């Protein structure tokens, strides 16, 4: 958390609210995990449970901080998805726990990670607690895609103000752990954010993304699927589709001389590619060869 500079202003603002006793009862933290949504939410939870709070966050030394660090704080509850959903029984159990008395004599804090995974029944079960949370109860809802939340959930939470870092800020942050003359930020939309990109730079995933970019560029130019894309494994299909989307979007940005109708058609193909990516989570079996050949054929027909 201390190494992610764009999160510090959010924590500072939250600590100011805590110190002035103007803290809300529920916050929606619409910060993608790739930008630090998870450590930010946990830093806010830790600050809310700290006995000697500083302006920059939890002190790290008091009993409350030590319990949080040890993952044994009795007044901190963390809900994560059970599979692809956060289920109603999980939320009912959480709401029941929040009615009990604080064991440490302070706040009771509930963290719900990726709260967009609340199914309809779970979201409805959470509403009453959001409306009447009880004294000294704080709910922190982290979401990668807050637009997917029910409007009734959104309206009952305060939004944290988060300023996304600029590309230059991200480059400077990445350079602390990875020295490279090349611009690696081209694949940020594939990775989801700088934290995930930093992780990819430490293993072979980034090199694989570079190879995918080369393979798709070659295939789109020739009109034929190259050998590497024909032999891709199931775990790499999502990355391959997202890299294709980036290449198509890049064509729209850089090739300004494209005919207006062709630009529209390429944009529609890019949207179709991204829509396919979103559908992958519910596709039990994907024929990646047929899928990729279909994209190449459609692009060749356009151009």
C-alpha positions, -999 to 999 in steps of 0.1 A, spaced: 0 0 0 28 24 9 44 18 -25 13 27 -46 14 65 -47 -20 71 -64 -38 54 -34 -23 77 -7 -47 107 -13 -77 84 -9 -64 70 24 -56 106 36 -91 118 28 -106 88 46 -84 93 77 -95 130 78 -131 119 79 -123 94 107 -105 120 128 -132 145 124 -159 120 132 -176 126 99 -172 91 86 -200 75 66 -215 41 73 -209 26 38 -184 33 11 -183 21 -25 -146 18 -36 -149 17 -73 -112 11 -79 -101 -19 -100 -80 -45 -84 -53 -39 -110 -50 -3 -97 -49 -14 -61 -86 -17 -51 -80 -46 -27 -51 -31 -8 -69 3 -7 -100 -12 8 -80 -32 34 -60 -1 43 -93 18 49 -105 -11 71 -73 -11 90 -75 27 95 -110 24 108 -99 -2 134 -67 16 144 -65 29 180 -39 56 172 -47 67 137 -23 89 118 -32 112 89 -17 88 64 -34 57 77 -32 31 104 -3 33 128 7 -4 123 16 -9 160 -15 -8 181 -34 -38 192 -61 -32 165 -34 -30 137 -16 -61 150 -49 -81 150 -57 -70 114 -21 -79 103 -25 -114 119 -60 -118 102 -75 -124 136 -94 -91 143 -128 -102 157 -146 -71 144 -133 -73 108 -154 -94 84 -143 -101 49 -167 -115 22 -154 -128 -11 -172 -146 -39 -181 -183 -35 -172 -193 -70 -186 -167 -95 -211 -152 -70 -215 -137 -36 -245 -157 -23 -274 -147 -1 -263 -170 27 -229 -152 29 -246 -118 32 -272 -131 57 -244 -144 79 -225 -112 76 -256 -91 85 -262 -113 115 -226 -108 127 -229 -71 124 -258 -70 149 -235 -83 176 -215 -61 200 -180 -51 190 -155 -74 208 -128 -47 208 -151 -19 219 -147 0 186 -161 -3 151 -173 -34 133 -160 -33 98 -172 -54 69 -152 -57 36 -170 -70 5 -145 -77 -23 -157 -75 -59 -192 -66 -47 -205 -66 -83 -206 -104 -79 -235 -101 -54 -263 -121 -69 -298 -106 -68 -309 -122 -36 -276 -113 -18 -278 -77 -30 -314 -74 -17 -303 -90 16 -276 -64 20 -300 -34 14 -315 -34 49 -281 -33 66 -270 -5 42 -301 14 52 -298 7 90 -262 -4 97 -263 1 134 -240 21 156 -202 20 148 -207 -2 118 -187 4 86 -192 -13 53 -166 -11 26 -177 -24 -8 -149 -28 -34 -158 -31 -71 -139 -35 -103 -170 -25 -123 -194 -4 -101 -217 2 -130 -228 -35 -127 -241 -28 -92 -278 -24 -84 -288 13 -83 -302 8 -48 -268 -4 -36 -250 24 -53 -273 51 -39 -268 39 -3 -230 42 -4 -206 71 -4 -182 70 -33 -145 74 -26 -128 100 -48 -101 82 -68 -79 99 -94 -65 74 -119 -28 77 -124 -15 91 -157 5 69 -181 36 88 -170 29 81 -133 24 45 -141 56 43 -161 75 59 -133 61 35 -108 68 5 -130 104 16 -135 111 12 -98 110 -26 -102 115 -31 -139 140 -13 -161 132 -15 -198 137 9 -227 104 -2 -242 70 11 -233 53 -17 -216 20 2 -208 5 -7 -242 -10 -38 -226 -26 -22 -196 -61 -28 -209 -52 -65 -212 -38 -67 -177 -65 -46 -159 -40 -22 -143 -4 -15 -133 -3 -39 -104 -11 -68 -126 12 -55 -153 40 -53 -127 33 -90 -118 34 -100 -155 68 -83 -160 82 -106 -133 72 -138 -151 68 -149 -187 33 -135 -193 44 -102 -206 67 -118 -232 37 -140 -242 16 -108 -248 43 -94 -270 43 -126 -290 5 -124 -293 7 -89 -306 32 -100 -333 12 -130 -342 -21 -111 -346 -4 -83 -366 11 -109 -390 -22 -128 -393 -43 -97 -400 -18 -86 -426 -17 -120 -444 -53 -129 -440 -42 -163 -426 -40 -175 -390 -3 -180 -380 9 -212 -365 13 -198 -330 -24 -188 -328 -35 -221 -342 -18 -239 -314 -28 -217 -285 -38 -234 -253 -71 -228 -234 -55 -207 -207 -42 -182 -232 -74 -176 -252 -86 -146 -231 -53 -129 -234 -52 -135 -272 -87 -120 -277 -79 -89 -256 -46 -83 -276 -66 -86 -308 -90 -60 -295 -61 -36 -287 -47 -40 -322 -80 -32 -338 -85 -1 -315 -49 10 -323 -57 9 -360 -86 32 -355 -64 56 -335 -34 56 -357 -48 51 -392 -67 83 -394 -68 81 -432 -92 51 -431 -125 55 -450 -153 66 -426 -174 35 -434 -144 12 -429 -137 28 -395 -172 21 -384 -169 -16 -395 -135 -20 -378 -150 -5 -346 -179 -29 -348 -155 -58 -352 -135 -46 -322 -167 -44 -301 -176 -79 -312 -142 -92 -302 -145 -76 -267 -181 -90 -264 -167 -124 -271 -141 -120 -243 -169 -111 -218 -188 -142 -229 -158 -165 -223 -166 -169 -186 -199 -187 -195 -185 -207 -224 -177 -242 -211 -157 -252 -242 -143 -228 -267 -131 -238 -302 -103 -211 -303 -91 -221 -338 -126 -215 -353 -130 -184 -332 -97 -168 -343 -101 -179 -380 -136 -162 -379 -121 -129 -367 -93 -130 -394 -118 -138 -421 -142 -110 -410 -113 -85 -409 -101 -96 -444 -136 -91 -458 -137 -56 -443 -103 -45 -457 
